[in-house]
């Protein structure tokens, strides 16, 4: 080992953070404390579920804390100060790091962000990169400052986005790539070989947290845009529209070759056991797997056997009443 092993605090919550914690442990670093979000109620049983990072920390025998608040928490602050960490590693923790934490370690608070900063600052960088049709993304390690993903860039590694790749498929690839990048960052900082680079705020773009409404399909968009948004919003919030006043979830779809002349976006066309919908700019989508509200998920061929659209019938026209 060509560099000194470090005393670290690790802050992370979801599965995306797990590879980085695993790499830190495999490299021999001393993770003195794992900080993660409190257990949250998930699913229908209403039982609190531990975050994935907590489960891994437990398996590794690491101490874990799950504070509800960290900015004004004297007990939490005292515990971190007593550790005197070389660095605090932050990966998808889900909380804003307070100023007292920023100044605690000698190497700072080091964050792994799943984009090529300054592009896609925010909570959902992987999803929005895919949804916007990007062909390239990557991982960035940065030193956290008081802003939102505005800290100095330490290292970056590019990763191609395949044309049919979904955000769900991209997550584990970026998590793994970013984990090894964090190890390289620690090595480089200790060796003095990394020269932090200020971000160009003029080149920044935002990746805000996803909302359920983002999944509502606007068929006035070209088919390629709708397809990219569907790819980006997997597994949540997905894509949906309305059919005869009922919610229709679009589980799988793809752009289609030029079809017959359109009447308007959203228009449906049936070709034997295949279903197509018109989109903007004279483009078409083929629906492959769908789920009508109150029904099970099914291939389009099965849907058509039970529900045959009328000629010129459309999607997304008749919305259910809000009352």
Buried (B, 14 or more C-beta within 10 A) or exposed (E): EEEEEBBBBBBBBBBBBBBBBBBBBEBEBBBBBBBBBEEEEEEEEEEEEBBBBBBBBEEEEBEBBBBEEBBEBEEBBEBBEEBEBBBBBBBBBBBEBBEEBBEBBEBBBBBBBBBBBBBBBBBBBBBBBBBBBBEEBBBBBBBBBEEEBBBBBBBBBEBEBEEEBBBBBBBEBBBBBBBBBBBBBBBBBBEEEBEEEEBEEEEBBBBEEBEEEBBBBBBBBBBBBBBBBBBBBBEEBBBBBBBBEEBBBBBBBEBBEEBEEBEEBBBBBBEEEBBBBBBBEEBBBBBBBBBBBEBEEBBBEBBBEEEEBEEEBBBBBEEEEEE
